[in-house]
Each structure stands twice: as C-alpha cells, then as structure tokens.
C-alpha cells in the first residue's frame, strides 16, 4: 500500500509563474543555468543552481553554494511572489506538448515507503550527488524540486483526477521555454485520492533517485536530532509527481566518448561489421547509430547470453560488448572519458559535440521501455547508469514543500 500525504504548498502567484519557473537542476550545466537566469532575478535557478550567483570558479560543493541557495529561497518565500496554501492540498499537474499529454498528482510521498521498498528503485546513487542534495534540502529546510514517480494505471485514481479537472479551472497555466504547457489544479478535499492510491501496491522512481535518497537521509538526520518517530514530522515526507505508466514517455539516453584512438574506432567498426548509414537514430532494440568523423554508422549489439532483463538492456549490452572491451571503460559512472546526453537534445547535439571537437565519438541509443524499467524494479535489480530519459520534464519552482 502506497502512502500519499497532502501538504501546504508554496506556489507563485499566477502572474509570477513565468518569472519563477525553470528547468530542473540536473538538466542544465552551470553555464546554461547562468545564461538562462540572466536578467531574471526571481528565477528559481537562483535556488536550485545558486552557484550562478557566486564568482565563477567557486567549487560546486563549497559551503557558500548551499548558504546562497538557502538565502535565495528564503528571500523568494518572504517576497510578494509566493504564497503558501493555508490548508494541506493535493495538486493535479498536467504536461502538454504538441504530441503528448500526461496528467499526474503532485503530492508528498513517505520516506518510510522509500526505505521499505514500496517506492522501487532502478539505479544506484552516487555518494557525491547524495551529499549535495542532502545539504541543499537540509540547509533550505525545503524540498525545492519534486521527484517524478510512476505507477500502474488505476481507474480509481484516473476518475479522481478527471473529476478535479472537470470541476475546476487550473490555478496555474504556464508555457515553458520549450513550448510545454504546465497546468496546476488544487484539490483541498483529499480523502478520495488518498483512498484510491492506497490500493496501489508500488510507486516506481522515474526521475530523481538522488532526491529520494537525500530526502531519506535528511529525515534520518532530523529524526535523530528531534528524537521523533518515523512519519511524525513534515520532513518525513517529500514532494513527488505521480504519473500513470500508460502516459510515460521515455527518450533515449545517448553517450559520447571524449577521446577515441583511430585504432579503437577501426576495431569497433570491424568487429561489428558496421555500415555507413543515413539513419541517425536506431530503429529497434539492439541497434546503435555511431557518429564518428562526420559519418553515421549502423551496427547491431550481440545478444545477451542470459535471459535476465538487465543483461538484455541495450545499455548493459553496450557496456559489456563495446565500452569495456574496446574503450576500457570499466565503470561509466565515474569514468571521465564518457558523458551522457539526454535524448531531448537530439542527434544534432551529438553531431555538434563531435564536429566542434568536444568529443571524438557519439552513440545514439534506442530508448528503454517502461516495461523494462518495471521488470527491473520489481525484481530488485538495477539498470546501468543513465538508461532512461523521461520527457517532458517537470518545471521547478511551481510548487515547493517546506518543513
């Protein structure tokens, strides 16, 4: 049984949303965040990417970064830009692009559910990123950004969502920089939704493993300080947006290799009988498109020797048959010769990185399916890093949870 918890959200006044809302922290580099926040003093990027307000070259994990994020959030919440709901609410969050619409529930989930595997994981977390998110949350006394979770479709949940949308106009309607429309409805009568979700066995992390882990660590730290029991305090809950699986859209998570020797590229193309192609994106599972020195090459990964779902993931097969034996990349989580590029940036970004000399070789992947993610999670197994890119992304700064 999954727990959801209404909360008193902080929302920008509708007329201020476009000044505040921004992409999530982990899809932008510091340089991109600084450029996007230029001339926008109220952008939430000053909270989730506070290094942009400090001198260039300030270490990313410097204490000054966390202090600046906390002071920026405090200033925003004390301004006329935000108001806090007087009563706990559950919020309906809809994302609408030209070709895709998904509608979910913005609420709080329980840290206990995360710790007890009611909320299921599919990726390992990195200690440095865990520490970073934990410090931001604890110093800000807030969960500034929600986690994206998914769940197996429920007719009861669907009915409750549709009832809220049908009986109320959206409180917020905002179009982001990429043309995605974000709509928020408030629902202060929450018992029916909570009852509907109580029939859901598990939630699955789609995007936000490090935020989940950090929320758990903050809860543990503060419960020890306060000598409280699990579930008693507001910090024992963290904000999530829950979307039904049928509405989830997964794009590929592509790779680039920074330095590639000519002999390595030749070995790759010879070993897999690669052919020059016009196709920049693979058309089926198991295929790759490789960009190298101005040409696209097509090749097929060897089949896994096991029927295990993780062994059959394209990211696993790429690692075992190419990245490790040919390019000596033992652990892509920490190897400096590989970087990951979200599918939303398209193959144009892969070409740009190679053509401008920022990388030597790019790998265009076929997307992981939601069925693969669920099977991995249900079995308690883990995917290779950066196996999924969910799109569209939630905007940050639209609803904030404080404790």
N, C-alpha and C positions, 0 to 999 in steps of 0.2 A: 504494500500500500504506500503510495507516494503522498507526502505532505506538501500542501501549499499554504502560504501564510500571507494574508493581506498586510499592507504596511502604509504608513503615511508618507507618500512620495513627495519629493520636491520636484516641481515642474516649472519650466519657464512660462511666463505669461504668453499666451498665443502670439501676441505681436512681437515677442522677443525670440521666438524659436529659431528663426533663420540666422540671428546674430550669434546664437549659442551652439547649436547642434553641429557636430563634426564627425568624421570617420573615427572608428575605434583606434586605440593607441597602437595596436600591433600590425596595422596595415600601412603605416606611414613611417618613413625614416625621420630622424630629427630634422634633416634638411627640408624634406617635404612638409613636415608639420610647421616649421618656421615660415616657409613660403605661404602656406595656406592660411596661417593665422595673421599674416601681415595686414595691418590696418584694421584688425578685428579684436579689440581689447577684451571683448566678452566671450570670445570663442572658448569652448570647453577644452580645446587643445592646451590652454594655459594650465589646466588642471591635470590632464592625463599625460601631457608631454611638457612638464614645467621646465625642462632644460632649455626650452626655446627662449625663456626669459632670463637666462643666465649667460655669462660670457661664453663665446664659442670656445670649445676645448674643455669645458667643465666636465669632469668624469661623469659618465651616465649614472653611476651608483653613488655619487657624492651625497653626503647628508643634506647639502644645500638644495639638491633637487627635490627631495622629499619634503623639506620645510617649505619650499616655494610652492609646491603643489597644494599643500595643506592651507597655506595662507591665501592662495588664489581661490580655492574652493570656499573658504570662509568669507572672503570678500564678495564672491558672487551670491552666496546664500543670504548674506546680510544686505544685499542691494535690493532695488525695486524690480530686478529682473526675474527673480524666482519667488514662488510662494509654495508653502507646504500645505498639503491637504490636512484638514482638521480631524478627519476620521480615516481609519485604515481602509484601503481600497484595493481592488484588483483591476488591472488595466488591460484592455484589449489593444493589441499592436498589430497593425496591418502594413505590409510592404507591398507596393505595387509598381511594377515596371511595365514596359511596353508588352513584354511577352510572358510575364509571370506575376502571380499574386499569391501571397501566403499570409495567413492570419493566425495569430497566436495569443497567448496570455502572458502578460508581464506581471509577475508576482514575486514572492520570495520562496525559495526552497530551503530545506532544512540541512544544516551542516551534518546532523546525525545521519540523514539519508545518504549523504555523500560518503561519510565514514563507514557506513554499514552496507554499501554497495546496492542501495536502492537506486541511486544515481550511478550509472555504469560508465566506466572509462574505456577508452581505446588507445590512449597514448601515454607514454611516460612523460613526466615533467622534469624540467632541468632545475637543479638547485639554485642557480643564479637568478633565474626568472621567478622562481618561487619566492626567494628572498625579496626581490624587487617588488612584486605585487603585494607581499605581506607588509612591507614597510609603508607602501603607499596607503593601503587600506587602514592600517593601524594609526598612522600619523594623521590621516584625514578624518578618522572616525566616520568613515563612509565607504560604501561600495559604489564607486563612481560609475562603473560600467556593468551592465548585465552579462550573464553567461547565456549562450544560445543552447537550449536543450531540445530534444525531440522525443516523441512518444508515439506508441502505436495508436492509430486512429481510434477515436471514441465517439460514438454517436451522441452520447450524453454531453460530452464537452462541446462538440460541434453545435448542438442545439443551444446551449447556454451562450456561446459566443455569438451565434446568429441572432439570438433574442436581444442581446445588448446592442448590437449594431443596428437592428431594425427599429429599436425604440428610442434611440438617442443619436443626435448628430455627433461627429467626432469633436472632442475638445481641442485637439491639435491636428492640423494638416500641414505638412511641411514637405517641400520638394528639395532633395539634396543636390549636391554638385554634379551628380551623375544622372539626374533625372528620375530617381526613385522617389515615389511619394510615400511618406510615412504618416500614418493616421493613428491617433490615440483616442480611445474611449475610456471613460471612468465608470467603474461599477462598484458602488458602495455596499450593495446587498450581495454578499459574497458566499453565503452558505451553500447555495445550489452548485456553484462552480467547485467549491471545495469538496462537496459530496461527490461530484462527477469525477474529480481527479483521484479521490480515494479508491476508486475502482481500477485505477491504472497501476499496474504492478511495478513498472520501472520507468525512469527517465534515462535518456542517453545523452551524453555530452556531445554536442556537435562542434561548438567553438567556445573555448575558454577553459581548458584543463588547468592552466596555471592560476586563473582567478578562482576556480573551485578549490584547489589545494590551498591557496593563500587564505581564502575565507575560513577553511578548516583550521589552519594554523593560528589565525587571529582569534577565532573562537576559543581554541585551547589555551592560548596565552591569557586572554582576558578572564576566562572562567577560573583559571588558576589564581589570577590576581584577586578576583572578586569572591572566590570560594563559592561559586554558584553551580547549579546543576545544569546539565545539557537541556537546551530548549527554553530556559527561563528568560534569557536576555535577548535583546534585539540583535546583538552581534552573532547569535546562533543561527541566523538566517541571512541569506544572501540573494540578490536580485537575479532573476532568470527570465528569459522569454521562451515559452514552451510552444513549439510548433508541431502539428501532426506530421507524421512521416511522409504521407502522400503528397505533402506540399513542399518538401525539402528539395532544393536544387543544389547539386554538387558539381563544381567545375574541377578540372584537373589541377594538380599542384605540380608545376613544372620545375626543372632543375637546370642550373648552369654550372659548368666546371670552369674555374678561373684559369688554370694553367693545364694545357694538354700538349704533350710532345707529339710530334708528327708520327713517330713510330706507334704510339698508343692509338691514335686515330686510325692508322692503317690496320692495326691489329683488330680494332673494333669492327671496321667495315668488312675486312676479310673473313673474320670468324663467323659473322652473322650474315654473310652474303648480302650486304646492304646494297640497295639500288637508289640512284638519284630519282627524286620524285617531285611532283608539283604539290603534293599534299603536305600541308604544314601541321595538320593535326591528325593523329591516328584515328582510324575509323572503327576499330573494335578492340576489345580487351586483348592484351598480349602484344599489341603493336606499339612501336615507338616511331617518332619522327625526330631526326637528329639534324641540327643546323651547324655546319662547320665550313668555314672559309667561303661563305657566300652560297653554299648549296644545301638543299634539304635532302636527307637520305631516309629511306624507309627500311625498317628491319623488324623482325619478329622475335620476341623473347622465347627462350626454351621453356617447355612445360615443366612445372614443378614435379619433383619425384614423389611428393606426398599429396594426398587429397585434403590436407589441413587448409582451412580457409586463409590463414595468414601466409602460409607457404605459396598460395596461389594468387595473392595480391600482386599486381604489377609492380608496386614499389619494392616488394620483397624479391621478386624475380630480377628486377633491375639491379638491386644490391648484390645478390648472390652471383649473378652471371656477368655483370659488367663493372659496376663501381668498385667492388673489392678486387676481383682478379686482374682487371685491366688497368684501373686507375689507383689502386692501392688505398681506397677509401674504406677503412675498417669500420668507422663509426661516423655516419653522416651527421649526427647531432653535434659533433664537436670538430669535425674536420674543416679546416679553413679553405679547402680547395673546392668546396661545393656550397652553392647558395640556392635558395628556393624562391620561386616566382609564382605568385598566385595566378590562377587561370584567368581572372578578370582582366589582367593586363594584356592578355592575348599573345599571339605569336609575334606580333610587331615588337613587343618588348624584348623577346628572346633575340630577335634579329638585331635590334638596336644594341643590346649588350655585347653581342659578338662583333658586330660591324664597327662599333666605337672602341673596341679593344678592352672592354671591362671584363670580358670572359672570352675563352677560346672556343667553347662548345656548348650548345644548348640542347636540352632534351625535352621534347613535347610529349606529354603523357596522355593516356586515356583515363577519364575520371573513374574514381572508385564509386561503387554503387551504395545506396543506403542499405541494401540488403547485406552487403559485405560488412558494413560498419556494425549493424545489429548482430550479425552472427559472431563477429569477433568479440563484441562487448558481452554478449550472452555467455560466451564460453570463458570469460575472464581472461582473454588473451589481449595482446597489444599489437597495434599496427606499427609499421615503420614511421619515423617522423615525417610530418608534412604529407600525409596521404590524402587529405581531403581539404577542399576549399569551398566553403558554403557561401552562396551568393543568392540574393543581395545581403549586404551586411547591415546590422543594426547601426543606428546613429547613437553617438554618445552625447550625454548632456540633456536628453529629453526627460528622463526620469532618474532621480538619484535616491538611494537608500542610505539614510544616516542612522547612527546608533550612539 
